[in-house]
């Protein structure tokens, strides 16, 4: 397998698409949820928003010529974990709604919802890190370091 293996290129393209199409939406949902709870520092996010990396720029990059054999497996794993935590979050949100909202639900359910959001962020960050490592460039997305 070479650095420009078609499977690796496909996995990287899928990762870029997922990061910019899905992960950005997930980070927006997380921000809105935190805003409702009063947990968000909007000033930090607004400063970060000034230097966003456009998807078209990332799509035009070429992977570094390094050995990238694990990229497809790592991308697949990250996306699977994001989807699993996303599913768990929906179940937890349903539990919260049964109690009449976040503030009225038991602390264990509130903590579980916060944990699901943090895990989604963590796996989106890992996906972003994989892409950055493969291309050798930094990517800036609101909500991710």
C-alpha contacts under 8 A as a table, 3 or more apart, distances in Angstrom:
res1	aa1	res2	aa2	distance
1	X	5	X	6.03
1	X	69	X	6.92
2	X	5	X	5.28
2	X	67	X	6.78
2	X	68	X	7.69
2	X	69	X	7.93
3	X	8	X	7.78
3	X	63	X	7.70
3	X	64	X	7.57
3	X	65	X	5.40
3	X	66	X	5.59
3	X	67	X	5.20
3	X	68	X	5.55
3	X	69	X	7.53
4	X	8	X	6.84
4	X	9	X	6.55
4	X	63	X	7.41
4	X	65	X	7.47
5	X	8	X	5.31
5	X	9	X	6.34
6	X	9	X	5.01
6	X	10	X	6.05
7	X	10	X	5.10
7	X	11	X	6.11
7	X	72	X	6.90
8	X	11	X	5.01
8	X	12	X	6.09
8	X	68	X	6.96
8	X	69	X	7.05
8	X	71	X	6.16
8	X	72	X	5.62
9	X	12	X	5.12
9	X	13	X	6.14
10	X	13	X	5.07
10	X	14	X	6.12
11	X	14	X	5.04
11	X	15	X	6.06
11	X	71	X	6.96
11	X	72	X	4.98
11	X	75	X	6.57
11	X	76	X	7.86
12	X	15	X	4.92
12	X	16	X	6.12
12	X	71	X	7.42
12	X	72	X	7.38
12	X	75	X	7.54
12	X	131	X	6.80
13	X	16	X	5.14
13	X	17	X	6.15
13	X	59	X	7.30
14	X	17	X	5.11
14	X	18	X	6.05
15	X	18	X	5.09
15	X	19	X	5.93
15	X	75	X	6.21
15	X	127	X	6.99
15	X	131	X	7.23
16	X	19	X	5.08
16	X	20	X	6.14
16	X	55	X	7.48
16	X	58	X	7.44
16	X	59	X	7.24
16	X	131	X	7.20
17	X	20	X	5.43
17	X	21	X	5.71
17	X	22	X	7.72
17	X	55	X	7.96
18	X	21	X	5.22
18	X	22	X	5.09
18	X	23	X	6.32
18	X	79	X	7.97
19	X	22	X	5.80
19	X	23	X	4.72
19	X	24	X	6.54
19	X	124	X	7.08
19	X	127	X	7.27
19	X	128	X	6.92
20	X	23	X	6.01
20	X	24	X	5.58
20	X	55	X	6.32
21	X	24	X	6.11
21	X	25	X	6.77
22	X	25	X	5.22
22	X	26	X	6.24
23	X	26	X	4.89
23	X	27	X	6.11
23	X	124	X	6.19
24	X	27	X	5.10
24	X	28	X	6.20
24	X	141	X	7.23
24	X	142	X	7.37
24	X	143	X	7.98
25	X	28	X	4.98
25	X	29	X	6.19
26	X	29	X	5.02
26	X	30	X	6.15
26	X	120	X	7.82
27	X	30	X	4.92
27	X	31	X	6.14
27	X	121	X	7.09
27	X	142	X	7.31
27	X	143	X	5.67
27	X	144	X	7.90
28	X	31	X	5.03
28	X	32	X	6.21
28	X	143	X	7.78
29	X	32	X	5.13
29	X	33	X	6.09
30	X	33	X	5.08
30	X	34	X	6.08
30	X	117	X	6.42
31	X	34	X	5.12
31	X	35	X	5.94
31	X	40	X	6.85
31	X	143	X	7.81
32	X	35	X	4.95
32	X	36	X	6.27
33	X	36	X	5.25
33	X	37	X	6.50
34	X	37	X	5.03
34	X	38	X	5.95
34	X	39	X	4.93
34	X	40	X	5.49
35	X	38	X	4.88
35	X	39	X	5.88
35	X	40	X	5.31
36	X	39	X	7.79
37	X	102	X	7.77
41	X	44	X	5.91
41	X	45	X	6.97
42	X	45	X	5.16
42	X	46	X	6.07
43	X	46	X	5.15
43	X	47	X	6.26
44	X	47	X	5.29
44	X	48	X	6.25
45	X	48	X	4.99
45	X	49	X	6.06
45	X	142	X	6.43
45	X	143	X	7.04
46	X	49	X	5.04
46	X	50	X	6.90
47	X	50	X	5.79
48	X	51	X	6.14
48	X	52	X	7.40
48	X	140	X	7.92
48	X	141	X	7.98
48	X	142	X	6.37
49	X	52	X	5.66
49	X	141	X	7.44
49	X	142	X	5.84
51	X	140	X	6.63
52	X	139	X	7.56
52	X	140	X	4.85
52	X	141	X	5.60
52	X	142	X	7.25
53	X	57	X	7.07
53	X	58	X	7.49
53	X	139	X	5.62
53	X	140	X	5.08
53	X	141	X	6.62
54	X	57	X	5.44
54	X	58	X	6.78
55	X	58	X	5.21
55	X	59	X	6.12
56	X	59	X	5.04
56	X	60	X	6.30
57	X	60	X	5.29
57	X	61	X	6.79
58	X	61	X	5.38
58	X	139	X	7.94
61	X	135	X	6.71
62	X	135	X	6.31
63	X	134	X	5.52
63	X	135	X	4.41
63	X	136	X	7.42
64	X	134	X	6.03
64	X	135	X	5.35
64	X	136	X	6.35
66	X	134	X	7.94
68	X	71	X	5.61
68	X	134	X	7.26
69	X	72	X	7.25
70	X	73	X	5.50
70	X	74	X	6.11
71	X	74	X	5.10
71	X	75	X	5.97
71	X	130	X	7.41
72	X	75	X	5.24
72	X	76	X	6.12
73	X	76	X	5.15
73	X	77	X	6.14
74	X	77	X	5.10
74	X	78	X	6.19
74	X	130	X	7.82
75	X	78	X	5.22
75	X	79	X	6.22
75	X	127	X	6.47
75	X	130	X	7.55
76	X	79	X	5.28
76	X	80	X	6.11
77	X	80	X	5.10
77	X	81	X	6.14
78	X	81	X	5.16
78	X	82	X	6.17
78	X	123	X	5.78
78	X	124	X	7.31
78	X	126	X	7.05
78	X	127	X	6.01
79	X	82	X	5.09
79	X	83	X	6.16
79	X	123	X	7.79
79	X	127	X	7.77
80	X	83	X	5.14
80	X	84	X	6.14
81	X	84	X	5.04
81	X	85	X	6.16
81	X	120	X	7.83
81	X	123	X	6.81
82	X	85	X	5.28
82	X	86	X	5.95
82	X	119	X	7.75
82	X	120	X	5.37
82	X	123	X	5.99
82	X	124	X	6.99
83	X	86	X	4.94
83	X	87	X	6.16
84	X	87	X	5.14
84	X	88	X	6.26
85	X	88	X	4.88
85	X	89	X	5.97
85	X	116	X	5.83
85	X	117	X	7.87
85	X	119	X	6.77
85	X	120	X	6.03
86	X	89	X	5.00
86	X	90	X	6.37
86	X	116	X	7.34
86	X	120	X	6.84
87	X	90	X	5.21
87	X	91	X	6.54
88	X	91	X	5.16
88	X	92	X	6.22
88	X	116	X	6.93
89	X	92	X	4.98
89	X	93	X	6.00
89	X	113	X	6.10
89	X	116	X	5.53
89	X	117	X	7.16
90	X	93	X	5.04
90	X	94	X	6.21
91	X	94	X	5.08
91	X	95	X	6.42
92	X	95	X	4.98
92	X	96	X	6.24
92	X	109	X	6.86
92	X	112	X	7.04
92	X	113	X	5.84
93	X	96	X	4.93
93	X	97	X	6.20
93	X	113	X	6.88
94	X	97	X	5.09
94	X	98	X	6.43
95	X	98	X	5.17
95	X	99	X	6.87
95	X	109	X	7.39
96	X	99	X	5.41
96	X	100	X	6.69
96	X	101	X	5.45
96	X	102	X	5.68
96	X	104	X	7.97
96	X	105	X	5.61
96	X	109	X	6.84
96	X	110	X	7.41
97	X	100	X	5.01
97	X	101	X	5.10
97	X	102	X	7.44
98	X	101	X	7.45
99	X	102	X	7.78
99	X	104	X	5.93
99	X	105	X	5.10
100	X	104	X	6.06
100	X	105	X	7.07
101	X	104	X	5.49
101	X	105	X	6.27
102	X	105	X	5.40
102	X	110	X	6.40
105	X	109	X	6.49
105	X	110	X	6.57
106	X	109	X	5.47
106	X	110	X	6.42
107	X	110	X	4.95
107	X	111	X	5.99
108	X	111	X	5.12
108	X	112	X	6.10
109	X	112	X	4.94
109	X	113	X	6.24
110	X	113	X	5.20
110	X	114	X	6.33
111	X	114	X	5.06
111	X	115	X	6.01
112	X	115	X	4.95
112	X	116	X	6.15
113	X	116	X	5.14
113	X	117	X	6.37
114	X	117	X	5.17
114	X	118	X	6.23
115	X	118	X	5.05
115	X	119	X	6.12
116	X	119	X	5.12
116	X	120	X	6.22
117	X	120	X	5.18
117	X	121	X	6.28
118	X	121	X	5.05
118	X	122	X	6.08
119	X	122	X	4.89
119	X	123	X	6.21
120	X	123	X	5.35
120	X	124	X	6.12
121	X	124	X	5.08
121	X	125	X	6.03
121	X	143	X	7.89
121	X	144	X	7.24
122	X	125	X	5.07
122	X	126	X	6.30
123	X	126	X	4.90
123	X	127	X	6.21
124	X	127	X	5.06
124	X	128	X	6.20
124	X	144	X	7.66
125	X	128	X	4.99
125	X	129	X	6.10
125	X	144	X	5.95
125	X	145	X	7.16
126	X	129	X	4.93
126	X	130	X	6.23
127	X	130	X	5.15
127	X	131	X	6.42
128	X	131	X	5.17
128	X	132	X	6.14
128	X	139	X	7.37
129	X	132	X	5.00
129	X	133	X	6.04
130	X	133	X	5.16
130	X	134	X	6.12
131	X	134	X	5.12
131	X	135	X	6.14
132	X	135	X	5.35
132	X	136	X	5.46
132	X	137	X	5.26
132	X	138	X	5.53
132	X	139	X	6.56
133	X	136	X	5.13
133	X	137	X	7.22
140	X	144	X	7.35
140	X	145	X	7.33
141	X	144	X	5.62
141	X	145	X	7.54
